[in-house]
Amino acid sequence: MSQVPPAFAAYGEQELAQAPAFGHGKDGRFEATLARESGGETRLLEELARVPYHLTGTLDTDPAPGLTTLCLQEPTGGVAQGDRHSMDVHAREHARGHITTQSATKVHSMDANYAHLSASLSAEADAHLEYMPGATILNESARCLQTITVDVDPEGVVLLTDVLAPDGLSDHEPFDFDHYGSRVEARCDGELLCLDTVDLQPTTGRPTDPATMGEFGALGTLYAFAPSHDADALADAVHEAIADEAAAGVSTLPEAAGLSVRVLGEDPSTVEQTIRAAWAPLRRETLDSDLPRDRWY
């Protein structure tokens, strides 16, 4: 179970008028194991999908040789209070996988409890795993905690993105959500590579402060965990690719284990375009491949 901050643990004690947390249709679970023979196609070896997760097979349209794509669907229309969704994807040695979602994750308004979306990603030696879901959209009074844990082999690669759209879908003031928390923790051979947290609570602090999001309306991060690659060279290539894009910064991780790219933009589309520009050189350096065509652009 991913670590839950005290504030969200307190929300979890609030009773719900509808189905309880972890109740039917609220306890989503997705598990997948990807396997590949060296030089062959990556196959979905094992799979478990429980509502609201749904998977209709795999896609083999990526330009990277041997890479398979899993596009997760959510037929329920969004995330509600009390929802607990978890994902666990494991890429075996040599496997190549790209995980995405059919659309953005829409977190609906809440009057009790909260929603927790967690993911666990692991990549063995010579495996390449990408997790790049649509943006998380926060509606009025929403409470959402997202936690991601990564376990990467010294010879493996994990790329992941996180895009936040705090303005919601309805006509209301920006940053009218209640509380948003995000935590990304990555390890290699048990050693901590990265621990990155975001905590936005408009009722106690102003996300529009210059030290937080300032004048911008969307936030995004791209993480690249690639211990066997030259982190400085990757950072230089990414910096060059996004130099003319939205406000963004590139940082290498300790022990040269990869990098992170933080992006601020006027809207989610601007942030996603910048992240895609940063993803391109990472793809070339770690996978020797161009980007796939994407529904976002």
C-alpha positions in Angstrom: 0.0 0.0 0.0 1.4 3.4 -1.0 2.1 5.9 1.8 -0.9 8.1 2.5 -0.2 11.6 3.9 -1.9 12.4 7.2 -4.3 14.9 5.6 -5.6 12.3 3.1 -5.8 9.7 5.9 -8.1 12.0 7.8 -10.3 12.4 4.7 -10.5 8.6 4.5 -12.2 8.5 7.8 -15.2 10.4 6.5 -18.2 8.2 5.7 -19.7 8.2 2.2 -23.4 8.5 1.4 -23.0 6.2 -1.5 -20.9 3.0 -1.8 -18.1 2.9 0.7 -14.4 3.3 -0.3 -13.1 0.1 -1.8 -16.8 -0.9 -2.6 -18.1 -2.4 -5.8 -16.9 -0.4 -8.8 -14.7 1.8 -6.6 -11.8 -0.6 -6.0 -10.2 -0.5 -9.5 -7.3 -2.8 -10.1 -5.0 -3.4 -13.1 -2.1 -5.8 -13.3 0.1 -6.7 -16.3 3.3 -8.5 -17.0 5.1 -7.9 -20.2 7.6 -10.5 -21.6 9.7 -10.6 -24.7 12.2 -12.9 -26.3 15.3 -10.9 -27.3 14.7 -9.5 -30.7 11.0 -10.5 -30.8 7.7 -8.9 -30.0 6.6 -8.0 -26.5 3.6 -9.9 -25.4 1.1 -9.4 -22.6 1.9 -12.5 -20.5 -0.5 -11.9 -17.6 -3.3 -9.4 -17.1 -6.0 -8.5 -14.5 -8.4 -5.7 -15.1 -11.2 -4.9 -12.6 -13.7 -2.1 -13.1 -13.3 0.8 -13.7 -10.2 -0.4 -15.6 -10.7 -2.0 -19.0 -8.3 -3.2 -21.6 -9.1 -4.3 -25.1 -6.0 -6.2 -26.2 -2.7 -4.6 -27.1 -1.5 -2.4 -30.0 1.6 -3.1 -32.1 1.7 0.1 -34.1 4.6 1.8 -32.3 7.7 2.5 -34.5 10.0 1.0 -31.9 10.8 -2.6 -32.8 9.2 -5.1 -30.4 7.3 -2.6 -28.4 3.6 -3.1 -27.5 1.1 -0.5 -26.4 -1.5 -0.9 -23.7 -4.3 1.7 -23.8 -6.4 1.6 -20.6 -10.1 2.6 -20.8 -12.3 3.8 -18.0 -16.0 3.3 -18.9 -17.3 4.9 -15.7 -16.8 8.5 -16.8 -14.4 9.6 -14.1 -13.1 9.3 -10.6 -15.5 9.9 -7.6 -15.1 10.3 -3.9 -14.0 7.1 -2.2 -12.5 5.6 -5.3 -9.3 3.6 -4.8 -7.6 2.7 -8.1 -4.3 0.8 -8.3 -2.1 -0.4 -11.2 0.9 -2.7 -11.2 2.9 -3.2 -14.4 6.0 -5.3 -14.6 8.3 -5.5 -17.6 10.5 -8.6 -17.7 14.0 -8.7 -19.2 14.2 -7.2 -22.7 10.4 -6.3 -22.7 9.3 -3.0 -24.3 6.0 -1.5 -23.3 4.1 1.8 -23.5 1.1 2.3 -21.2 -1.3 5.1 -21.8 -5.0 6.0 -21.3 -7.9 6.5 -23.6 -8.5 10.0 -22.3 -7.8 12.4 -19.4 -8.6 11.3 -15.9 -11.5 13.4 -14.7 -11.7 13.8 -10.9 -15.3 14.8 -10.0 -16.4 17.2 -7.2 -16.5 15.7 -3.7 -18.2 16.4 -0.3 -16.5 13.6 1.7 -13.5 11.3 1.7 -11.1 11.4 -1.3 -9.8 9.5 -4.3 -6.5 7.6 -4.4 -4.9 6.7 -7.7 -1.7 4.6 -7.3 0.7 2.9 -9.7 3.6 0.6 -9.4 6.1 0.2 -12.3 9.0 -2.2 -12.5 11.5 -2.9 -15.3 14.1 -5.7 -15.4 17.5 -5.6 -17.2 17.3 -4.2 -20.8 13.5 -3.6 -20.4 12.0 -0.3 -21.5 8.7 0.8 -19.9 6.8 4.0 -20.5 3.7 5.2 -18.5 2.2 8.2 -20.1 -1.5 8.7 -19.2 -3.7 11.6 -20.1 -3.9 14.7 -17.9 -5.5 14.6 -14.4 -8.4 17.1 -14.5 -9.5 18.4 -11.1 -13.1 19.6 -10.7 -14.5 21.9 -8.0 -13.9 20.6 -4.4 -12.0 17.5 -5.7 -9.6 15.7 -3.4 -7.1 13.5 -5.2 -3.9 11.7 -4.1 -1.7 10.1 -6.8 1.2 7.9 -5.9 3.7 6.2 -8.2 6.5 3.8 -7.2 9.2 2.7 -9.7 11.7 -0.1 -9.4 14.2 -0.1 -12.2 17.1 -2.5 -12.9 20.5 -0.8 -13.4 20.2 -1.8 -17.1 16.5 -0.9 -17.4 14.6 2.3 -18.4 11.3 3.7 -17.1 9.8 6.9 -18.5 6.7 8.4 -17.0 4.6 11.6 -17.2 2.2 13.4 -14.9 0.1 16.4 -16.2 -2.2 18.3 -13.9 -5.1 20.4 -15.2 -6.5 22.2 -12.1 -9.3 24.2 -13.8 -11.8 21.3 -14.1 -14.5 21.0 -16.7 -17.3 23.2 -15.3 -17.5 27.0 -15.2 -15.8 28.0 -11.9 -12.8 29.8 -10.6 -9.4 28.2 -11.3 -7.9 26.2 -8.4 -11.3 25.5 -6.8 -10.4 22.0 -6.0 -9.9 21.1 -2.3 -6.7 19.1 -2.2 -4.3 17.5 -4.6 -1.2 15.4 -3.7 1.3 13.7 -5.8 4.3 11.5 -4.8 6.8 9.7 -7.2 9.3 7.4 -5.6 11.9 5.5 -7.7 14.5 3.0 -6.6 17.3 0.9 -8.2 18.6 -2.1 -6.4 16.9 -0.8 -3.3 18.7 2.6 -3.5 16.5 5.7 -3.7 16.9 7.5 -7.0 14.1 10.1 -6.7 11.4 11.2 -4.3 9.3 14.0 -5.7 6.1 15.4 -4.1 3.5 18.0 -5.1 1.0 19.2 -2.5 -1.6 21.8 -3.5 -4.3 22.9 -1.1 -5.9 26.2 -2.1 -7.7 26.6 1.2 -4.5 26.8 3.1 -2.0 28.1 0.5 -2.2 29.8 -2.9 -1.1 27.7 -5.9 -0.8 31.0 -7.8 2.1 32.2 -5.6 5.2 32.8 -7.6 7.0 29.9 -5.8 4.2 27.5 -6.8 2.5 27.9 -10.2 2.3 31.6 -10.5 0.5 32.8 -13.6 0.4 29.4 -15.2 -2.7 27.2 -15.4 -1.2 23.7 -15.9 1.7 21.7 -14.5 3.5 18.7 -15.9 6.5 16.5 -15.2 8.4 14.0 -17.2 10.7 11.5 -15.4 13.4 9.4 -17.0 14.9 6.7 -14.8 17.8 5.3 -16.9 20.8 4.4 -14.7 22.9 3.0 -17.5 22.7 6.0 -19.7 24.6 9.3 -19.7 22.3 11.6 -17.7 24.2 14.8 -18.6 24.0 13.9 -22.3 20.2 13.1 -22.0 19.7 16.4 -20.1 21.5 18.4 -22.8 19.5 16.8 -25.5 16.2 17.5 -23.7 17.1 21.0 -22.9 17.9 21.7 -26.5 14.6 20.2 -27.6 12.4 22.3 -25.3 14.4 25.6 -25.3 11.7 27.4 -27.4 8.7 25.7 -25.7 6.8 26.6 -22.5 8.5 27.5 -19.2 10.4 24.3 -18.3 13.5 23.1 -16.5 15.6 20.0 -16.7 17.4 18.4 -13.7 19.6 15.3 -13.5 19.0 12.9 -10.7 21.5 11.9 -8.0 24.1 9.3 -9.1 23.4 10.3 -12.7 20.4 7.9 -12.6 18.3 9.9 -15.0 16.5 13.2 -15.1 13.3 15.0 -14.5 11.6 17.8 -16.6 9.2 20.2 -14.9 6.9 22.2 -17.2 4.5 25.1 -16.6 2.1 26.3 -19.2 -1.1 28.3 -19.8 -3.1 25.1 -20.5 -2.7 21.3 -20.5 -2.2 21.2 -24.3 0.8 23.5 -24.0 2.3 21.4 -21.2 1.7 18.1 -23.1 3.3 19.5 -26.3 6.4 20.4 -24.3 6.6 17.1 -22.6 6.3 15.4 -26.0 9.2 17.5 -27.3 11.2 16.4 -24.3 10.2 12.8 -24.8 11.6 12.7 -28.4 15.3 12.8 -27.6 14.8 10.4 -24.7 13.3 7.9 -27.1 16.1 8.3 -29.5 18.8 7.9 -26.9 17.3 5.0 -24.9 15.3 3.2 -27.5 16.8 4.4 -30.8 13.3 5.1 -32.1 11.0 8.0 -33.1 7.9 8.8 -31.2 4.6 7.1 -31.9 1.7 9.1 -33.3 -0.4 10.3 -30.4 -4.0 11.2 -30.0 -3.2 14.4 -28.0 -1.7 16.4 -30.9 
